[in-house]
Structures are given as C-alpha cells and as structure tokens.
Amino acid sequence: MKPVKPLLAALLTLCLAMPAAAQTEQRTALSLSSLIGAVLKLPAQLIPKPKPKPAPTVPPPVATQPGPRTLVLYDAPPGQTFTKLGMAYAIMLRNLLGHFDSTVDLVPVQNYAAGQVNNYDATFYLGAYYDNSVPPSFMADVTTTAKTVVWFKYNLWQMAWDPAYNFQGRFGFGFNGLRGLNALPSAANPNPGFFDTITYKSLPFVKYYTYDGSAVAADPDVGIVGITDAAKATTLVPMSNPQTGESAPYVVRSGNFWYVADLPFSYIGPRDRYLVLTDLLHDMLGVNHAESHQAMVRLEDVGALVSVSAMQTLTNYLYQRQIPFSIATIPYYADPLGVYNGNVAQFIPMSQATNLKTSLNYALARGGEVVMHGYTHQYSNMRNKYTGVSGDDYEFWNIVANTPVAEDSMAWAQGRYNAGLLELSSNGYTPTAWETPHYQGSALASKAAAQTFAKTYQRVVYYTADNPNFNAAVGKDFAVGQIFPYPIKKDYYGQRVLPESLGNIEYDISAIDPTSNYNYTWQDIVTNAQYVKTVRDGFASFFFHPFWLEPQLGVPGYADFQSTIQGITNLGFTWTVPSKLN
C-alpha cells in the first residue's frame, strides 16, 4: 500500500528554489548620469572585443584535505517531464556539502549498487518524486549499515510499511502518511493551512506560500512520522500547522538514520527552513564547526558614473566604524544604445572613468577592496532585458530568451574576465573576488570563473545541463538559484563561493522608474541576519547601492544603511572582507 498523495500535491511538482535573479541581486534601473554630472563621451561604436594580450589572473585556491565522503541519491525516473528535477535538488545539496570539504558523488537512485552506502561516510536520499521506486538493495542496506543515512520527504513508506525491513522495530518510529494543504484555496479561504512552521533554536521558519486566486505557489507536502520508541528515536526539530494547531516531527534521528519531512531546497529564502538544514548538516556529517558569526557589506554596481559624494559618504561612515567593506566594481562602462546619453552611444574605459577611480582610491585607503562585478555588466548592443547599459543588464546570460548567450563558451567568458582584469590592473587595482552580474551566468561561464578567480562572492544559478533545454517534453532542464549562509569551498562548478545571505535594501520609486516598485527594508535585512545566526557558522552578508543616497530619489538611503550596519553589529557579528577569508 502507498499513501494517497495529498491535495494539490500533483500541482506542486515544480516547487523549485527561489528565482535567483528576482530575489538576489535586486535590479533598479536608474539613469543617474544627470544627477552625477557630465561624463566623457566616446565615439559611437560597439563594445570593443577583449584585447588578445593576457591579463593577470588570480591564483587558484590552495588545496585542502578532503572532508567526509558523501553519496547523494536522487529521483530520476526515466521518460518523464520532471526526470531532471531531482538532479537540480542534488546539485544544491552537493553545493552545501562543499562547505565541509566533502567529496560528493551524485547518483540516480535507480543506479544504486548493493553495499554502496558502506563506501561513504554519509548517504543522502532526496525523495523528490512521489512514489518513485526505491531499490530494495538500498532499503536493505539502510537497515543494516553503520554509516549515516539521511532520507528526505517522499517514498519512505516503501521501506517503513514493508515488514521485511522491520523499520519500526529497527528505528523506533513509524511513517503515518503524507499531509499537504487542508483544502483547495477559494475566495473565502485564500490561505489554507499546512505544516508550514518549523521551529528551530526558538525561531519560526515559515515555508513560502502564495495564492493569486488561481494558482498555488508552495511546497506543502510533508511526511508525517510518529515516535514509537523514545529510546531509539528523537524529534530534533518540530513542525506545526497553525490553522489546525497540530504538530509533528520535522527532523527525526534514530542513531545513524535521519528523516527530514520535506525537501528544504524548494522555495528557499533567507528565513526558510533551508537554514535549518544548513546548520544540521554539521551534525549529519559529524563536522561540528565552531560557533562563529561574521558579516560582510558590499557597495554594489560601482561604475564610471558613480557619485563620488555618495561613495565618500558611505566610505567615511564605514571607516569611522572601523568596518572593512568591498566595492562591486564594473571595469568598463557601456551604453551602446545611448539610453542615458541622448541616443548617442557612450563607452568609458576605466582609464577615463574619473568618478570611479576617485571613489575607489578614496575607499581603498579607508578599508575598502575591489570585487570585479562583470566586465561591462551588460551584453552586446541589445536590451537584456532592461536598457543595455552597464549595471542594468545581464552579461553572461540571455535573460530575454532564457538561454545562454550566442557566444557562450568557457573561452568567451574567459576573454571577458581577462578584459576586465586588464582594465583593473592597468589602472592599479587588483580584485579580491568575482561577482557575476545579477548573479546569473551560464554553466560554462561559472566553470570559467572557477578557473580564473580564487573566490566568487555571490549567489549562484545552477543548471541541470551546460546548454539547458527548459521546454523539452521529456527530461527538460531546470535552473535553481541558491543562497549560501556560509562559504562554499567548492561548488558544483568548482567555484569557491563567499556568501551574500541577506539581500539588499530596495525602495518603491515607480514614479521615477516604473520597473523599480519593490520595497525591502533595513528591518528585513536585520531580521534575515537574526535567522542566519541560527547557523552555527552563518554569515550576515548584504549589499547596498550607493545611488540610494541621491537626494533626487527622496528615500532615506543613508539613514537606512546606517541602521542596517548597526543592527547587524548589535547581533554580535564581526565584520570582514573577501581578502580575509581563506
């Protein structure tokens, strides 16, 4: 017998991770050239191709002793539309395991070989596909191995309800069934309840949920288990349904066996139960990092037209507080369509970017350091998808078509990295890390970044193929955006990733720019920091756009920036910068 799938569960198969571009490097498309003053105008031309002469590259990181060896098993039923969905979640888990120097193998569960768990320190099974067949050899090994096994969400009933495995007797808890939404949403009841609140370290981690009157966006399905022998099994983390008042185990441990009631990789956010998993991984792997909480602040999208006054104001404040910081620097300014220059194309190399160099020199003398933020932070002479201007658009992904750019290759991306490095080095600057524009580049661009930069400082979008097909009827690809609460020593693409975990302040200025209609407050950022502190070595990292200090915008940017810094400091975080992180 198998459990009946909960109401609406079939509609929620596409519960993916938070859209990286929408929820991470928030874009505000502003024309600030009129606010900043005159800038150098260059002859109309297309963006110059990277110069062929080599540019200095950042040395690769020093190899470290590998940590635990782990196996990640995931559902990949052949011939299905969602065959690759499990792989997307597996990639996300593999990235987190990179925090622990883990050597990771990703394997479809149907390819499991008997006895394989004993070759690893820990095995994780991601039950993402309802009633996908789990190999009997794996289930038999789970009941006998002394190695750690962590089972997520679906399909536990195949072992728990088969008397051959003596599941309840072995582990001290039973599987009762699945639960999802209480009822279909309606006009009268637009917010039906489910087990949405996970309580951990005295904080409520609430699962994402929206309903627009016709469609549900959520991942409500959970496995309900019950402890039958308290000497064998323990509820480590509870969950509750606020509508019904029910509670149930969210994370259960029985010796070396763990069960997590859902997949914490769907709809992740800065206050989500995803953070609970990132902390518990220390215990699951037996790698207990010491309690340590560091913070980072980055001044974002600093290019040729940056306001010197705004940059100096922010620099002075941080310097007076003895807070080191980084500057996301765009080495080459491009406005190929003349959007901000009276329909006349405008290009500004760093050698002629007076505002930028003045701001950088002032900041670097007062605790700042450069992070390279794209070469031009835009792509070609097209609107991708905004204005085509540096700082506004995507550079390493065609966001309009949702595909890699036409030139996509590791060599093409490397050429742009080298061109940006050359712009910086020829003007006396050395970046301490790389940040992909809008956090989204192709798989090949990320692989090239891993070969060029010792550190990246960002969130990252991951794909289930280097050249993904998101429209295939069978085996379509998926893209997932991931937030990291701590450094990842080596991710799926080989990058060392430093975290940006909190987001950024945004204001609704739709009266000036109709595309900028989103509010995200300093209180939101500080609250996010409170949640990330539940991770024993969690980082509180955010970024801020200097243009929010421009008086013409009519927003309290500077005051809110100060409040953010003070709020994070008051929580006990210690400020650092990429150059200080090994």
Residue pairs with C-beta under 8 A, 6 or more apart in sequence:
1 157
1 161
2 131
2 157
2 158
3 157
3 177
3 178
4 177
4 178
5 130
5 131
5 178
5 180
5 221
6 178
6 179
6 180
6 181
6 220
6 221
7 180
7 181
7 182
7 183
7 184
8 180
8 181
8 184
8 216
8 220
9 130
9 178
9 180
9 220
9 221
10 130
11 215
11 216
12 180
12 216
12 218
12 219
12 220
12 221
13 82
13 85
14 82
14 85
15 218
15 219
15 263
15 266
15 267
16 85
16 88
16 266
16 267
16 478
16 479
16 480
17 88
17 92
17 265
17 266
17 267
17 268
17 480
17 481
17 482
18 24
18 267
18 268
18 269
18 481
18 483
19 481
20 439
20 440
20 459
20 460
20 461
20 479
20 480
20 481
20 482
21 27
21 394
21 399
21 438
21 439
21 440
21 461
21 481
23 269
23 481
23 503
24 438
24 439
24 459
24 481
24 483
24 500
24 503
25 300
25 437
25 438
25 439
25 458
25 459
25 504
25 543
26 503
26 504
26 506
26 518
26 520
27 386
27 392
27 438
27 515
28 506
28 509
28 513
28 515
28 516
28 545
28 547
29 386
29 387
29 392
29 513
29 515
29 516
30 509
30 512
30 513
30 516
30 547
30 553
31 339
31 340
32 305
32 307
32 547
32 550
33 39
33 305
33 340
33 341
35 307
35 550
35 552
36 305
36 306
36 307
36 355
37 355
39 304
39 305
39 346
39 348
39 355
40 348
40 352
40 354
41 341
41 344
41 346
42 345
42 346
42 347
42 348
42 352
44 338
44 344
44 345
45 345
45 347
46 336
46 380
46 381
47 332
47 334
47 336
47 347
47 376
47 380
47 381
48 347
49 415
50 375
50 415
50 416
50 418
50 419
50 422
51 419
51 422
53 422
54 418
55 417
55 418
55 419
55 421
55 422
55 425
56 421
56 425
56 430
57 417
57 418
57 421
57 452
57 453
58 431
58 452
58 453
58 454
58 455
59 454
60 451
60 454
61 454
61 455
61 489
61 496
61 582
62 582
64 101
64 489
65 101
66 101
66 102
66 103
67 100
67 101
67 102
67 103
67 285
67 287
68 100
68 102
68 103
68 120
68 121
68 122
68 285
68 286
68 287
69 102
69 103
69 119
69 120
69 121
70 97
70 102
70 103
70 104
70 105
70 120
70 121
70 122
70 123
70 124
70 285
71 104
71 105
71 107
71 116
71 117
71 119
71 120
71 122
71 123
71 124
72 90
72 93
72 94
72 97
72 104
72 105
72 106
72 107
72 123
72 124
72 126
73 107
73 108
73 109
73 112
73 123
73 124
73 125
73 126
73 138
74 86
74 87
74 89
74 90
74 106
74 107
74 108
74 109
74 125
74 126
74 128
75 85
75 86
75 108
75 109
75 126
75 127
75 128
75 129
75 132
75 154
75 155
76 83
76 84
76 86
76 87
76 108
76 109
76 110
77 83
77 110
77 129
77 132
77 133
79 474
79 475
80 129
80 474
80 475
81 472
81 473
81 474
81 475
81 476
82 129
82 476
83 474
83 475
84 464
84 465
84 475
84 476
84 477
84 478
85 128
85 129
85 478
86 108
86 126
86 128
86 129
87 106
87 108
87 464
87 478
88 462
88 464
88 478
88 479
88 480
89 126
89 128
89 263
89 265
89 266
89 480
90 106
90 126
91 106
91 462
91 464
91 480
91 492
92 265
92 462
92 480
92 482
93 124
93 126
93 265
94 104
94 106
94 491
94 492
95 460
95 462
95 482
95 484
95 488
95 491
95 492
95 497
96 277
96 278
96 281
96 484
96 488
97 104
97 281
97 285
98 104
98 488
98 489
98 490
98 491
98 497
99 278
99 281
99 484
99 486
99 487
99 488
99 489
100 281
100 282
100 285
100 287
101 489
102 285
105 120
109 125
109 132
109 134
109 135
109 138
110 133
110 135
112 135
112 137
112 138
113 137
114 137
114 140
114 141
115 137
115 141
116 123
116 138
116 141
117 123
117 138
117 141
117 142
117 145
117 147
117 149
118 141
118 145
118 147
120 147
121 147
121 148
121 285
121 286
122 147
122 148
122 149
122 150
122 284
122 285
123 147
123 148
123 149
123 150
124 149
124 150
124 152
125 134
125 138
125 149
125 150
125 151
125 152
126 152
126 153
126 263
127 151
127 152
127 153
127 154
127 155
127 156
127 263
128 152
128 153
128 154
128 263
129 154
129 155
130 154
130 155
131 154
131 155
132 154
132 155
133 158
134 155
134 158
134 159
139 158
139 159
139 162
139 165
140 165
142 149
142 151
142 159
142 165
142 257
143 159
143 165
143 166
143 167
143 170
145 256
146 256
147 256
148 256
148 257
148 258
148 284
148 285
148 286
149 256
149 257
149 258
150 258
150 259
150 260
150 284
151 257
151 258
151 259
151 260
152 259
152 260
152 262
152 263
152 264
153 221
153 222
153 223
153 260
153 261
153 262
153 263
154 178
154 221
154 223
156 175
156 223
156 225
156 259
157 175
157 177
159 165
159 167
160 167
160 168
160 174
160 175
161 167
161 175
167 174
167 175
168 174
168 228
168 229
170 254
171 232
171 233
171 254
171 255
171 257
172 227
172 228
172 229
172 230
172 231
172 232
172 233
172 254
173 225
173 226
173 227
173 228
173 229
173 232
173 233
173 249
173 252
173 254
173 259
174 225
174 226
174 228
175 223
175 224
175 225
176 224
176 225
176 226
177 223
177 224
178 221
178 222
178 223
178 224
179 194
179 195
179 220
179 221
179 222
179 224
179 241
179 248
180 194
180 220
180 221
180 222
181 192
181 193
181 194
181 216
181 218
181 220
182 192
182 193
182 194
182 241
182 243
182 244
183 189
183 192
184 192
185 191
185 192
185 211
185 213
185 216
187 213
190 211
190 213
191 209
191 211
192 243
193 241
193 242
193 243
193 244
194 207
194 209
194 218
194 220
194 222
194 241
194 243
195 220
195 222
195 239
195 240
195 241
195 246
195 248
195 250
195 261
196 206
196 207
196 209
196 220
196 239
196 241
196 242
197 204
197 205
197 206
197 207
197 239
197 240
197 241
197 242
198 204
198 205
198 206
198 207
198 237
198 238
198 239
198 250
198 273
198 276
199 205
199 237
199 238
199 239
199 240
200 237
200 273
200 275
200 276
200 279
200 534
201 534
203 530
203 531
203 534
205 271
205 272
205 273
205 275
205 276
205 531
206 271
206 272
207 218
207 219
207 220
207 262
207 267
207 272
207 273
208 217
208 218
208 219
208 267
208 269
208 272
209 216
209 217
209 218
209 220
210 216
210 217
210 218
211 217
217 267
218 267
219 262
219 263
219 266
219 267
221 262
222 239
222 248
222 250
222 261
222 262
223 259
223 261
223 262
224 248
224 261
225 248
225 249
225 252
225 259
225 261
226 248
226 249
227 233
227 234
227 235
227 249
227 252
232 254
232 255
233 252
233 253
233 254
234 252
234 253
234 254
235 249
235 250
235 251
235 252
236 249
236 251
236 252
236 253
236 280
237 249
237 250
237 251
237 276
237 280
238 247
238 248
238 249
238 250
239 247
239 248
239 249
239 250
239 261
240 246
240 247
240 248
241 247
248 261
249 259
249 261
250 260
250 261
250 262
250 273
250 276
251 258
251 259
251 260
251 261
251 276
251 280
252 258
252 259
258 284
260 277
262 273
264 272
264 273
264 274
264 276
264 277
265 274
265 480
268 274
268 482
268 483
269 483
270 483
270 501
270 502
270 503
270 528
270 531
270 532
271 527
271 528
271 531
274 483
275 485
275 531
275 532
275 534
275 535
275 538
276 534
278 485
278 486
278 535
278 538
279 534
279 535
279 536
279 538
282 288
282 289
282 536
288 536
289 536
289 537
290 536
290 537
291 536
291 537
292 536
292 537
293 533
293 537
293 538
293 539
293 540
293 571
293 572
293 573
293 574
294 539
294 540
294 573
294 574
294 575
294 576
295 529
295 539
295 540
295 541
295 568
295 569
295 573
295 574
295 575
295 576
296 325
296 326
296 457
296 498
296 499
296 500
296 539
296 540
296 541
296 542
296 575
296 576
296 577
296 578
297 318
297 323
297 325
297 326
297 541
297 542
297 543
297 544
297 565
297 575
298 325
298 326
298 327
298 328
298 371
298 435
298 457
298 500
298 541
298 542
298 543
298 544
299 311
299 314
299 325
299 326
299 327
299 328
299 363
299 368
299 543
299 544
299 545
299 546
300 328
300 373
300 504
300 543
300 544
300 545
300 546
301 328
301 330
301 373
301 377
301 391
301 545
301 547
302 311
302 327
302 328
302 329
302 330
302 356
302 359
302 360
302 373
302 546
303 329
303 330
303 333
303 353
303 356
303 377
303 390
303 391
304 330
304 333
304 348
304 350
304 352
304 353
304 355
304 356
304 390
305 333
305 340
305 348
305 355
306 355
306 356
306 359
306 546
307 355
307 546
307 547
307 549
307 550
308 355
308 358
308 359
308 362
309 549
310 546
310 547
310 549
310 550
311 359
311 362
311 363
311 546
312 359
312 362
313 549
313 558
314 544
314 546
314 549
314 558
314 561
315 325
315 359
315 362
315 363
315 366
315 368
316 366
317 558
317 561
317 562
317 565
318 324
318 325
318 366
318 367
318 368
318 565
319 366
319 367
321 565
321 569
322 367
323 367
323 565
323 575
324 367
324 368
324 369
324 575
324 576
324 577
324 580
325 363
325 367
325 368
325 369
325 575
325 577
326 368
326 369
326 370
326 371
326 432
326 433
326 457
326 577
326 578
327 359
327 360
327 363
327 368
327 369
327 370
327 371
328 371
328 373
328 435
328 543
329 356
329 360
329 370
329 371
329 372
329 373
329 424
329 429
329 431
330 373
330 374
330 375
330 376
330 377
330 390
330 391
331 350
331 372
331 374
331 375
331 376
331 419
331 420
331 423
331 424
332 347
332 348
332 349
332 350
332 375
332 376
332 390
332 419
332 420
332 423
333 346
333 347
333 348
333 349
333 353
333 376
333 390
334 346
334 347
334 348
334 376
334 378
334 388
334 389
334 390
335 341
335 345
335 346
335 347
335 387
335 388
335 389
335 390
336 345
336 347
336 378
336 380
336 381
336 388
337 343
337 345
337 381
337 383
337 387
337 388
337 389
338 344
338 345
338 346
339 387
339 388
339 389
340 346
340 387
340 389
349 423
350 356
350 357
350 423
350 424
350 426
350 427
351 426
351 427
357 427
360 368
360 370
360 429
364 370
364 429
367 577
369 432
369 577
369 578
369 579
370 424
370 429
370 430
370 431
370 432
371 431
371 432
371 433
371 434
371 435
371 457
371 578
372 417
372 420
372 421
372 424
372 431
372 433
372 434
372 435
372 453
373 435
373 437
374 390
374 395
374 396
374 416
374 420
374 435
374 436
374 437
375 395
375 416
375 417
375 419
375 420
375 423
376 390
376 395
376 416
377 390
377 391
377 392
377 393
377 395
377 437
378 384
378 388
378 389
378 390
378 391
378 392
378 393
378 394
378 395
378 437
379 388
379 393
379 394
379 395
379 396
379 398
379 405
380 388
380 405
381 388
382 388
382 400
383 393
383 400
384 393
384 394
384 398
384 399
384 400
385 393
385 394
385 399
385 400
386 392
386 393
386 515
387 393
393 399
393 437
393 438
394 437
394 438
394 440
395 416
395 436
395 437
395 441
396 405
396 408
396 413
396 416
396 436
396 437
396 440
396 441
396 442
396 445
397 403
397 404
397 405
397 438
397 440
397 441
397 442
397 445
397 461
398 404
398 405
398 406
399 438
399 440
402 470
403 468
404 442
404 443
404 444
404 467
405 412
405 442
408 442
408 444
408 445
408 467
409 444
410 444
410 445
410 447
410 448
410 451
411 448
413 441
413 442
413 444
413 445
413 448
413 449
414 448
414 451
414 452
417 434
417 448
417 449
417 452
417 453
418 452
421 431
421 452
424 430
424 431
431 453
432 455
432 577
432 578
432 579
433 453
433 454
433 455
433 456
433 457
433 498
433 578
434 449
434 452
434 453
434 455
434 456
434 457
434 458
435 456
435 457
435 458
436 445
436 446
436 449
436 456
436 458
436 460
439 458
439 459
439 460
439 461
439 481
440 461
440 481
441 449
441 461
442 463
442 466
443 462
443 463
443 465
443 466
443 467
443 468
443 493
444 466
446 460
446 493
446 495
447 493
447 494
449 456
449 493
449 495
450 456
450 493
450 494
450 495
450 496
451 494
453 495
454 496
455 496
455 497
455 498
455 578
455 581
456 495
456 496
456 497
456 498
457 497
457 498
457 500
457 578
458 497
458 498
458 500
459 481
459 482
459 483
459 484
459 500
460 481
460 482
460 491
460 493
460 495
460 497
461 479
461 480
461 481
461 482
462 479
462 480
462 481
462 482
462 491
462 492
462 493
463 477
463 478
463 479
464 477
464 478
464 479
465 477
468 477
468 478
468 479
469 476
469 477
470 476
470 477
470 478
470 479
483 499
483 500
483 501
484 497
484 499
484 501
485 499
485 501
485 532
485 535
485 538
485 539
486 499
486 535
486 537
486 538
486 539
487 496
487 497
487 498
487 499
487 539
487 581
488 495
488 496
488 497
488 499
489 496
490 496
491 497
498 539
498 541
498 578
498 581
499 539
499 541
500 541
500 542
500 543
501 528
501 532
501 538
501 539
501 540
501 541
501 542
502 525
502 528
502 529
502 532
502 540
502 541
502 542
503 520
503 524
503 525
503 528
503 542
504 520
504 525
504 542
504 543
504 544
504 545
505 520
505 521
505 522
505 525
505 544
505 545
505 548
505 557
505 560
505 561
505 564
506 516
506 518
506 519
506 520
507 516
507 519
507 548
507 553
507 555
507 557
508 516
508 517
508 518
508 519
509 516
509 517
509 553
509 554
509 555
510 516
510 517
512 553
521 560
522 560
522 561
522 563
522 564
522 567
523 567
525 542
525 564
525 567
525 568
526 563
526 564
526 567
526 568
526 571
528 540
528 542
529 540
529 567
529 568
529 571
529 573
530 571
532 538
532 539
532 540
533 540
533 571
533 572
533 573
540 568
540 571
540 573
542 564
542 568
544 561
544 564
547 553
548 555
548 557
548 558
548 560
548 561
549 557
549 558
549 561
550 557
569 575
